[in-house]
């Protein structure tokens, strides 16, 4: 039996690792030329009831704990005037320790046999074969066949159309990523404001979400409720113009918060936030399924995306290990747990997005934290 996983993100790698632990080989295809071809993003809080469950199944939890960012669970909430409304220190007892996404991905990658991931392999089409299995057409003009196909290829999955016609829709919120490097030395006021973990400064239809990186930098997302065409109307290669466009949404906000934009180091990077329908599911299709964002793309406002992707991968791997001679039973068992789990998190994520940018923001976030 051949198993092919499309996508070497956290979900696909978790699946490959759990299969490897149980003596089952799989091949992972990824379009990136190498593991270091692009940045992997900022910090992730790995939950004890999802992401950490996957790491236990992968036999990597102890190694994960050694990579945790000390102090990363500190939380602060501000209003638009930079008045501190809530603060909670990281005492080491929380269930959501922070880790750099790249470090977590490397942990999973390095746990796999050499050659498991085929880099520079872009899937451009997938089709079912009459006798079972699927054929994948690659960008280099070649193709391959597989008995079991798993789409772990993210928001714009090439594998999803095999099971579902749904496509992600714009949520109404766009992020602009901002970095403040060597914050304690170069940006001491911002460093003091944002602290050692995660910070929120929210108002109606806009806000800042920020976290401290292990290397001492500050990674900031300026969030704004704007039309889907807004980012395309801005020349982000012109740093001054990009900063001005973002700041135009924060008139009347504290100079301390506005400085997160004016003092940015390097490029500002736009990110449109998309989501699949909250109720997304599909009928059982022989020999194929999805994990992670390919299955249940949601906004980041529940903090579940990476955690669910890893849990998806681990649970699918365990199901295939339980039923090595009955793939359809394994896939059906996996999906029976996947759909209600992802529906619950997607519902929470959609509600959290709306509450974070209500007219009385950050009131809903303060309620969530019990403040």
C-alpha positions in Angstrom: 0.0 0.0 0.0 1.4 3.4 -1.0 0.5 6.5 1.1 1.1 9.9 -0.3 0.8 13.1 1.7 0.6 16.4 -0.2 2.1 19.2 2.0 4.9 19.2 4.5 3.3 21.5 7.0 2.6 20.6 10.6 -0.4 18.4 9.8 1.3 16.4 7.0 4.5 15.9 9.0 2.6 14.9 12.1 0.8 12.2 10.0 4.1 11.0 8.5 5.8 10.8 11.9 3.0 8.9 13.6 2.9 6.5 10.6 6.7 6.0 10.9 6.4 5.3 14.6 4.0 2.5 13.7 6.3 1.1 11.0 4.2 2.5 8.0 6.0 4.2 5.2 4.6 7.3 3.5 5.9 9.9 1.0 5.4 13.6 1.6 5.3 15.9 -1.4 6.0 19.6 -1.0 6.3 22.4 -3.6 9.0 24.3 -1.7 12.5 23.7 -3.0 13.9 22.9 0.5 12.9 23.1 4.1 14.4 26.6 4.4 12.9 28.0 1.2 10.6 30.4 3.1 9.9 31.7 6.5 7.6 29.5 8.6 5.8 32.3 10.6 5.9 33.3 14.2 5.0 31.8 17.6 2.4 29.1 18.2 0.8 28.1 21.5 0.5 24.4 21.5 -2.5 23.2 23.5 -2.4 20.3 25.9 -5.7 18.9 24.5 -4.7 18.9 20.8 -1.3 19.8 19.6 0.5 18.2 22.6 -1.7 15.1 22.2 -0.3 14.8 18.7 3.3 15.2 20.0 2.8 12.5 22.5 1.5 10.2 19.7 4.6 11.1 17.7 6.9 10.3 20.6 8.3 13.9 20.5 6.7 15.6 23.5 9.9 15.6 25.6 11.9 17.2 22.7 9.1 19.7 22.3 9.2 20.8 25.9 12.9 21.5 25.5 12.1 24.0 22.7 9.3 25.9 24.5 9.8 29.7 24.8 10.0 30.5 28.5 7.7 33.3 29.4 5.7 33.0 26.2 2.4 32.5 27.9 2.4 36.0 29.4 -0.8 37.8 28.2 -1.6 41.5 28.1 -4.7 43.3 26.8 -4.8 47.1 26.0 -7.3 49.5 24.7 -6.7 52.0 21.9 -5.2 54.4 24.3 -2.6 51.8 25.4 -4.2 51.5 28.8 -3.4 48.1 30.3 -6.7 46.4 31.0 -5.5 42.8 31.7 -2.1 41.2 32.5 -1.3 37.6 33.3 2.3 36.4 33.9 3.6 33.1 32.6 4.3 31.1 35.8 5.0 27.9 33.8 1.8 26.2 34.8 -0.3 26.9 31.7 -1.4 24.3 29.2 -0.5 26.3 26.1 3.3 26.8 25.9 4.7 28.8 23.1 7.1 27.6 20.5 8.6 29.0 17.2 6.7 27.5 14.3 9.9 26.9 12.4 11.5 25.0 15.4 8.4 22.8 15.7 8.4 22.0 12.0 12.2 21.2 12.2 11.5 18.9 15.1 9.0 16.9 13.0 11.1 16.9 9.9 14.2 15.7 11.7 12.2 12.8 13.2 11.5 11.3 9.7 13.8 9.0 7.7 15.8 10.9 5.1 14.0 11.1 1.8 10.5 10.9 3.3 9.8 14.5 2.0 10.3 15.1 -1.7 11.0 18.8 -2.0 10.4 20.9 -5.1 7.4 18.6 -6.0 4.4 20.6 -6.9 1.1 18.8 -7.4 -1.0 20.6 -10.0 -3.9 18.1 -10.4 -5.2 14.9 -8.9 -7.7 12.4 -10.3 -9.2 9.1 -9.2 -8.3 6.0 -11.1 -10.9 3.5 -12.3 -9.5 0.6 -10.3 -8.9 2.6 -7.1 -6.2 5.0 -6.0 -5.3 8.3 -7.5 -3.0 9.8 -10.1 -1.1 13.0 -9.2 0.1 15.3 -12.0 3.2 17.3 -11.1 4.4 20.6 -12.3 7.5 19.1 -14.0 5.2 17.1 -16.4 5.5 13.8 -14.6 2.9 11.9 -12.6 2.6 9.3 -9.9 -0.1 7.0 -8.5 -0.9 6.2 -4.9 -3.3 3.9 -3.1 -4.0 6.4 -0.3 -3.9 10.2 -0.8 -4.0 12.8 2.0 -4.4 16.5 1.3 -2.3 18.4 3.8 -1.7 21.3 1.4 -3.4 24.1 3.2 -6.0 26.8 2.4 -5.9 26.4 -1.4 -5.6 22.7 -1.5 -5.3 20.9 -4.8 -6.7 17.8 -3.2 -9.8 19.2 -1.6 -11.8 19.2 -4.9 -11.7 15.4 -4.9 -14.0 15.5 -1.8 -15.6 18.9 -1.6 -16.5 21.8 -3.9 -16.0 24.4 -1.1 -13.5 27.2 -1.4 -12.3 29.6 1.3 -14.1 32.9 1.6 -12.7 36.2 2.8 -13.6 36.9 6.4 -13.6 40.7 6.1 -10.4 41.0 8.2 -6.9 41.6 6.8 -3.6 41.4 8.6 -0.4 43.3 7.9 2.6 41.6 9.4 5.2 43.8 11.1 8.6 43.0 12.7 10.5 45.0 15.2 14.0 43.5 15.5 16.2 43.4 18.5 13.4 45.0 20.4 15.1 45.5 23.8 17.9 47.5 22.2 16.3 49.1 19.2 12.7 49.4 20.3 12.7 49.5 24.1 9.4 51.3 24.5 7.6 48.7 22.3 9.4 45.9 24.2 8.2 47.3 27.5 4.7 47.7 26.2 4.3 44.3 24.7 6.2 42.2 27.3 7.4 38.7 26.9 4.4 36.9 25.5 1.2 37.7 23.6 -0.4 41.2 23.6 -3.7 42.5 22.2 -4.8 46.1 21.6 -8.3 46.1 20.2 -10.9 48.5 19.0 -13.9 48.5 16.7 -12.9 46.9 13.3 -9.2 47.1 14.0 -6.4 46.2 16.4 -2.9 45.0 17.1 -1.9 41.4 18.0 1.7 40.9 18.9 4.1 38.4 20.5 7.7 38.3 21.5 9.9 35.9 19.6 12.7 33.8 21.2 15.3 35.9 19.3 14.2 39.1 21.0 12.2 40.5 18.1 8.5 41.5 18.2 6.1 40.1 15.6 3.1 42.3 15.2 -0.1 41.9 13.2 -2.1 45.0 12.4 -5.6 43.8 11.9 -8.2 45.9 10.0 -11.7 45.2 8.7 -11.4 46.2 5.1 -12.7 45.2 1.6 -10.9 42.2 0.1 -9.3 44.5 -2.5 -7.7 46.8 0.1 -4.3 45.1 0.2 -4.0 45.0 -3.6 -4.5 48.8 -3.7 -1.3 49.4 -1.7 2.2 49.2 -3.0 3.8 47.2 -0.2 7.3 47.6 -1.8 7.0 51.3 -0.8 7.6 51.1 2.9 6.5 54.6 3.7 3.3 54.3 1.6 2.5 51.0 3.2 2.9 52.3 6.7 0.8 55.3 5.9 -2.0 53.1 4.5 -2.0 51.0 7.7 -1.8 54.0 10.0 -4.8 55.7 8.3 -6.9 53.1 10.1 -5.5 54.0 13.5 -6.2 57.7 13.7 -6.8 58.7 17.4 -4.9 55.6 18.7 -2.1 55.9 21.2 1.3 57.0 19.7 2.8 54.0 21.5 0.7 51.7 19.4 1.0 53.6 16.2 4.8 53.4 16.7 4.5 49.6 16.2 3.9 50.5 12.5 6.1 53.6 12.1 9.1 51.9 13.6 8.8 48.6 11.7 11.9 47.0 10.4 11.8 45.6 6.9 8.8 44.9 4.7 5.2 45.0 5.8 3.5 41.9 4.6 -0.3 41.7 3.9 -2.3 38.6 4.8 -5.9 38.3 3.9 -7.8 36.1 6.4 -10.0 33.4 4.7 -12.1 30.6 6.1 -14.0 27.6 4.9 -17.7 27.2 6.0 -18.0 26.4 9.7 -20.0 23.2 8.8 -17.5 22.0 6.2 -17.6 18.2 5.7 -17.9 15.7 2.9 -19.2 12.3 2.0 -16.7 9.4 2.2 -14.6 9.3 -1.0 -12.6 6.1 -1.3 -8.8 6.4 -0.8 -8.6 10.1 0.0 -9.0 12.5 2.9 -7.8 15.9 4.2 -6.0 17.2 7.3 -5.4 20.7 8.6 -6.4 23.9 6.7 -7.3 21.8 3.7 -10.1 20.3 5.8 -11.1 23.2 8.0 -9.4 26.5 7.3 -10.5 29.0 9.9 -9.5 32.4 11.2 -6.7 32.5 13.8 -8.9 33.9 16.5 -9.4 30.6 18.3 -5.7 29.7 18.2 -6.6 26.2 16.9 -5.3 26.0 13.3 -1.9 24.5 13.9 -3.1 22.5 16.9 -5.9 20.9 14.9 -3.7 20.2 11.9 -1.3 18.2 14.2 -4.1 16.4 15.9 -5.7 15.6 12.6 -2.4 14.1 11.3 -1.8 12.1 14.5 -5.4 10.7 14.6 -5.3 9.8 11.0 -2.0 8.0 11.4 -3.3 6.1 14.4 -6.4 5.1 12.5 -4.3 3.8 9.6 -2.1 1.9 12.1 -5.2 0.3 13.7 -6.6 -0.8 10.4 -3.6 -1.4 8.1 -5.7 -3.9 6.0 -8.9 -1.8 5.9 -8.1 1.7 4.7 -11.7 2.7 4.2 -12.5 1.8 7.8 -9.5 3.9 9.0 -10.5 6.9 6.9 -14.2 6.7 8.0 -13.2 6.5 11.7 -10.9 9.5 11.3 -13.5 11.6 9.5 -16.2 10.7 12.1 -14.1 12.4 14.8 -12.7 15.1 12.5 -16.0 16.8 11.4 -17.5 17.5 14.9 -14.1 18.6 16.3 -13.4 21.0 13.4 -17.0 22.3 13.5 -16.7 23.2 17.1 -13.4 25.0 16.7 -14.5 26.8 13.5 -17.6 28.0 15.3 -15.5 29.4 18.1 -13.1 31.0 15.7 -15.8 32.8 13.7 -17.5 34.0 16.9 -14.2 35.2 18.3 -13.3 37.1 15.2 -16.5 39.1 15.4 -16.2 39.7 19.1 -12.6 40.9 18.9 -13.6 43.7 16.6 -17.0 44.8 18.1 -17.7 48.4 18.9 -17.0 47.7 22.6 -13.7 45.8 21.9 -11.8 44.6 23.8 -14.7 43.8 26.2 -15.3 40.3 24.8 -11.6 39.4 25.2 -11.6 40.6 28.7 -14.7 38.5 29.5 -12.9 35.5 28.0 -9.9 36.0 30.3 -12.2 36.6 33.3 -11.1 40.2 33.7 
